[in-house]
Amino acid sequence: MQHLTISALKQTTGDTPVSASFDVQLERMAERETKTGKPFYEITLVDATGDMKLKVWENRPQFRALDDISDGTLLRISGDWTQNQYGVDSNKWDMRLLNEDEAKEFLAGDAETCARQEADWTDIWEMTTSISDPRLREICAVFFKQYEKKFRRAAAARKNHHARRGGLVEHVAQMMRSAHAVCSVYPRLNRDLLTAGVLFHDCGKMWENNYPEAGFTQPFNMHGEMLGHIPIGIETANKLWRDMMENDVAKEWIELNPDSEDVHLHLLHLIASHHGAYEWGSPTLPRTPEAMALHYIDNMDAKYEMMRMGYESSPELAPGIQERKFPLPASLVKPLDHYDGEDIPVSPPDELF
């Protein structure tokens, strides 16, 4: 029997049963009823790589066992698994509690995910420390000093994309790499400002979409619910900036061009406008090239991640076509493979005249 993560299970399963076990944390358990009034549980299971839902019917032994299990419990689930349009399921599966050693290993996170997030964190650190503007470089350093642990535990969303512990680091790192690539094509863009803007654009999600130090369940937070990540992000960046400007180091910046308050305002604008439209939650619209670039880089990375997840888990409708993954606009089509043959010299065109 294979021992897999949730992500690997989704990639592996299809019409043919796959015998596998996987370790999970019970995020929540909801009691439902069928159309005929029979009760069942729908449980949400999470690990370092993602989440899945599983229905527990009244006639299954696990149905009664769940009465003695609370949200947050760590479990090992084993069975023969298939996947269809309703997700991963099994006609016969078992579960048990993780022992102490298994729980410690599980809470440390999937090794592959941890390694990827560590590499992403290193990239973020290197790209922010390469900022030339001392004010933007310093506010990034202050941010890390105060919030590194909280930042590294946050997700980029509650669902849809990078919705896992450390997902915000993955999202921000890829956005920064994209921003630097875009700046090489559009050199008039302010790379320092855009780099700092990427770091801070979703910093409010440290409250809206955070995780505990030990666990993969994403709790709800009153500040995140009442305010949302954009107002919290503006408040966070503004407080860090004001405190930074009261330090002695700020005295050296009085004669710098552009003026420090202009830099401050442009950074806040990137946070405020990054959703790109009022109906998507932005209190203002992108009004600078950097703000427009940030909006599209953010959108592109989120959509790309949704497609990647869709290719892993969406059922196949026909060869090369997979079911639409919400909120993407249409069914997924298998991407074209990279050309892997030898380079063939191009013949010169025939003379036209």
Summary of the structure (lengths in Angstrom):
residues: 353
radius of gyration: 23.8
end to end distance: 69.5
largest distance: 85.7
contacts: 1057
relative contact order: 0.09
helix: 48%
strand: 17%
